[in-house]
Amino acid sequence: MNRGVLLCAAGLHMATQSALAPFYPKLFREAFGVREFGATGGFLMVCQLAAIVALPLWGRAARRYPLARLVTAGQSAAVLLAASLALAPDFVTFTVVSILLIAAKSVVLLAYPSIARSHTKGIFPGVLQYVAVLHAASIAATLLGTVVVTVPNPRLALPLLAVAELALLVLLTVVGRRSAGRNGWAQPPVPGAQSDKPKVAHLAAFVLAYAVAVYAVRPYFTEYAAEGGTSTQLAAFLFVLPHIAVLAVLPGATFLRRTLGSALLPTALALAAATLAWQAATTDPTSLAAARTLFGAGLGLSQVALDHRVLTASGDSPTYSLIATAQTAGLLLAPLVATFTAKADLTGPLLAGAALLTLLALLTPTERHHPHEHAPRPRTPRRVAGVLARGESSAARQDPVGVRVRGTDQARSA
């Protein structure tokens, strides 16, 4: 499939899935009267479990059916489920529908691991492009979520999510029909790429802790800002500000990587940690905005540096599945950490994230050079690709997606 379309699908998936993430406490309180402090953390946990359970099932199905057909089926269900959210009469029904929605949409994740590796100029530019798309989607998601929770009845605005899902369905359907007969959506393997399994295992633990640190600060941030006296709109802007900062800093990431080398990752982690601690120390809007901006710079640089190390070390999808599983586990643990640390004070998640990022900065593994990591990705003529596809091994023919999923072979998302 066209690489740009896959990036659009990734971005729209991120936007529709996370649009309400910073506003769940307010939505649950105003729409369903749910005031229990742990409701948001529990909701996010079960939704993440739904993705963990559904993804391997979609992976098995993809070995028998074209990915384009599965994505169309999953996205069609997502349109109906997103529309059903507005009709949910209570919190339990809303949760059940959300679980089914996450399960249906997780099929899109099967194509994620190949996106960054398929850039014609190499892995690092592919990582930069992918991270930029995800953070742009996060900005769009926050704007959409703000609209949803600022209307008198938040549930009346929920159909906006269904509209976004419908737009993604139309895009995938049109392009899927064009590409379904041309070796599906598979990407050819990266020439010379080999897995460094000891390094992958080390990075898996690193990725898990990083995911916990970054995502634990999200669920209760708007509540923290509002408690300090900011309006819902200003709290939403402060929430999205790091994503804007990521987009601003990414154009200079290549220069900084050449300048700092392997020190880029620990430096960026230290910056993110310091600015999280700064956020916990102030509720003044101006000071908080400055801290959020610098946090975004550290977040963006650390994410591209870490993603580059991960994609360089994991040369194939089965090996990458270990990283994806660790990242999924981090996303599952993050709401629990957020809920636990926020019970005493809403600064708890910020301080916990700062502590974890500081530890990661001190424990950043030494980066080894891989000869294929800077090599441009050669273009494969369609005729040659077709010959290779017809002559591939029986195992590959049984995997028409081109992505062999084991466990939770899932893409990284910001």
MARNULUM-470630 format. One line per 3 residues: number of its first residue (from 1); for each residue z, y negated, x negated of C-alpha. Coordinates in steps of 0.5 Angstrom, whole numbers, plus 500, padded with zeros to 3 digits. Layout:
MARNULUM-470630
NUM> Z,Y,X | ...
END
This chain:
MARNULUM-470630
1> 500,500,500 | 499,493,498 | 505,491,494
4> 505,484,497 | 506,487,504 | 512,492,501
7> 515,486,498 | 515,482,505 | 517,489,508
10> 523,489,504 | 525,481,505 | 524,482,513
13> 528,488,512 | 534,485,508 | 533,479,513
16> 534,482,520 | 539,487,517 | 544,482,514
19> 543,476,519 | 550,477,522 | 553,479,516
22> 557,473,514 | 559,471,522 | 561,478,524
25> 569,476,525 | 567,470,529 | 562,474,533
28> 566,479,535 | 572,475,537 | 567,470,541
31> 563,476,544 | 568,481,545 | 575,478,544
34> 576,483,538 | 581,479,534 | 583,485,529
37> 583,483,522 | 580,490,520 | 574,490,525
40> 569,487,521 | 571,491,515 | 571,498,519
43> 564,496,522 | 561,495,516 | 563,501,513
46> 561,505,519 | 554,502,518 | 553,503,511
49> 555,511,512 | 549,511,517 | 545,509,512
52> 547,514,507 | 547,520,513 | 540,518,515
55> 536,516,509 | 536,524,506 | 533,526,513
58> 528,521,513 | 526,523,506 | 526,530,508
61> 521,528,514 | 517,524,509 | 515,531,505
64> 512,533,512 | 509,527,515 | 505,520,512
67> 510,515,510 | 506,510,514 | 507,514,521
70> 515,515,519 | 516,507,518 | 512,505,524
73> 517,510,528 | 523,508,525 | 521,500,526
76> 519,501,533 | 526,504,535 | 529,498,531
79> 525,493,535 | 528,497,542 | 535,497,539
82> 535,490,536 | 534,488,543 | 539,492,546
85> 545,489,542 | 544,483,546 | 546,488,552
88> 552,491,549 | 558,490,554 | 563,491,549
91> 565,492,542 | 564,500,541 | 557,500,544
94> 555,494,540 | 558,498,534 | 554,505,536
97> 547,501,537 | 548,498,530 | 549,504,527
100> 543,507,530 | 539,501,528 | 541,502,521
103> 539,509,521 | 532,507,524 | 531,502,519
106> 533,506,513 | 526,509,513 | 524,503,509
109> 528,504,503 | 524,510,501 | 519,505,498
112> 524,500,495 | 525,504,488 | 517,503,486
115> 516,496,488 | 519,493,481 | 516,498,477
118> 509,497,480 | 508,490,477 | 502,489,473
121> 506,485,467 | 512,490,466 | 518,491,469
124> 522,485,468 | 517,480,472 | 517,486,477
127> 525,485,478 | 524,478,478 | 520,478,484
130> 524,483,488 | 530,479,487 | 527,473,489
133> 524,476,495 | 531,479,497 | 535,472,496
136> 530,468,500 | 531,473,505 | 538,472,505
139> 537,465,506 | 533,466,512 | 538,471,515
142> 544,466,514 | 540,461,518 | 538,466,523
145> 545,468,524 | 548,461,524 | 543,460,530
148> 546,466,533 | 553,464,533 | 553,457,534
151> 550,458,542 | 555,458,547 | 554,466,548
154> 552,469,542 | 549,475,545 | 544,471,548
157> 541,469,541 | 541,476,539 | 534,477,541
160> 532,473,536 | 533,479,531 | 529,483,536
163> 523,478,535 | 524,479,527 | 524,486,528
166> 517,486,532 | 514,481,527 | 515,487,521
169> 513,492,526 | 506,489,527 | 505,487,519
172> 507,495,517 | 503,497,523 | 496,493,521
175> 497,495,514 | 499,502,514 | 493,504,518
178> 489,501,512 | 493,505,507 | 495,511,510
181> 488,515,508 | 489,512,501 | 494,516,498
184> 499,514,503 | 504,508,500 | 505,512,493
187> 505,508,487 | 503,512,480 | 508,513,475
190> 510,509,469 | 506,511,463 | 511,513,458
193> 517,512,462 | 523,517,460 | 530,518,463
196> 536,516,459 | 541,520,463 | 547,519,459
199> 545,511,460 | 544,512,467 | 551,516,468
202> 554,510,465 | 550,505,469 | 551,508,475
205> 559,507,475 | 557,500,472 | 553,499,478
208> 558,501,483 | 563,496,481 | 558,491,481
211> 556,492,488 | 564,492,490 | 565,485,486
214> 559,482,489 | 559,484,496 | 567,484,497
217> 567,477,497 | 562,476,503 | 565,478,509
220> 571,473,510 | 568,467,506 | 566,463,512
223> 573,464,515 | 576,462,508 | 571,456,508
226> 573,454,516 | 580,455,514 | 580,450,509
229> 577,445,515 | 569,446,514 | 565,446,520
232> 561,453,522 | 555,450,520 | 558,447,513
235> 561,454,512 | 554,457,513 | 551,452,508
238> 556,454,503 | 555,461,504 | 548,461,503
241> 548,456,497 | 549,462,492 | 542,465,494
244> 539,458,493 | 542,457,486 | 539,464,485
247> 532,462,487 | 533,456,482 | 535,459,476
250> 530,465,476 | 524,461,473 | 528,461,467
253> 531,468,467 | 525,470,462 | 527,464,457
256> 534,466,457 | 533,473,456 | 529,472,450
259> 534,467,447 | 540,471,449 | 538,478,449
262> 543,483,451 | 548,478,451 | 545,475,458
265> 548,480,462 | 555,479,460 | 554,472,459
268> 552,472,467 | 558,476,469 | 563,472,466
271> 560,466,469 | 560,469,476 | 567,471,475
274> 569,464,473 | 566,461,479 | 569,466,484
277> 576,464,481 | 574,457,482 | 572,458,489
280> 579,461,490 | 583,455,487 | 579,450,492
283> 577,448,499 | 574,441,498 | 567,442,500
286> 564,438,494 | 568,442,489 | 567,449,493
289> 559,447,493 | 559,446,485 | 563,453,484
292> 558,456,489 | 552,454,486 | 554,456,479
295> 556,463,482 | 549,463,484 | 546,462,477
298> 551,468,475 | 549,472,480 | 542,471,479
301> 542,472,472 | 546,478,472 | 543,482,478
304> 536,481,474 | 539,483,467 | 542,489,470
307> 536,491,475 | 532,491,469 | 537,496,465
310> 537,500,471 | 530,501,472 | 528,502,464
313> 533,507,463 | 531,511,470 | 524,513,469
316> 523,517,475 | 525,517,482 | 530,523,482
319> 534,520,476 | 534,513,480 | 537,517,486
322> 544,517,482 | 544,509,481 | 542,508,488
325> 548,513,490 | 553,509,486 | 550,503,489
328> 551,505,496 | 558,507,495 | 559,500,492
331> 557,497,499 | 561,502,502 | 567,501,498
334> 566,493,498 | 568,492,506 | 575,496,505
337> 576,492,499 | 575,485,502 | 579,487,508
340> 585,490,504 | 585,484,499 | 584,479,505
343> 590,481,509 | 595,477,505 | 591,471,504
346> 583,470,504 | 583,468,497 | 584,475,496
349> 577,478,496 | 575,472,491 | 580,474,486
352> 578,481,486 | 571,480,485 | 573,475,479
355> 577,481,476 | 572,486,477 | 566,482,474
358> 571,480,468 | 572,487,467 | 565,489,467
361> 563,483,462 | 568,486,457 | 565,493,458
364> 558,491,458 | 554,497,455 | 550,496,449
367> 542,495,451 | 538,500,447 | 530,498,446
370> 525,502,450 | 518,502,448 | 515,502,455
373> 520,497,458 | 515,491,456 | 509,494,457
376> 504,492,462 | 503,496,468 | 495,499,467
379> 491,498,473 | 489,505,476 | 482,505,479
382> 482,508,486 | 477,513,484 | 481,515,479
385> 487,515,483 | 484,519,488 | 482,525,483
388> 489,525,480 | 492,525,487 | 488,531,489
391> 489,535,482 | 497,533,482 | 502,539,482
394> 504,543,489 | 511,539,488 | 508,533,488
397> 503,535,494 | 509,536,498 | 512,529,497
400> 506,525,500 | 510,519,499 | 510,519,492
403> 518,518,492 | 522,524,491 | 529,523,495
406> 535,527,493 | 541,525,496 | 541,517,497
409> 535,515,493 | 535,508,496 | 533,501,493
412> 538,496,491 | 539,490,495 | 542,483,494
END
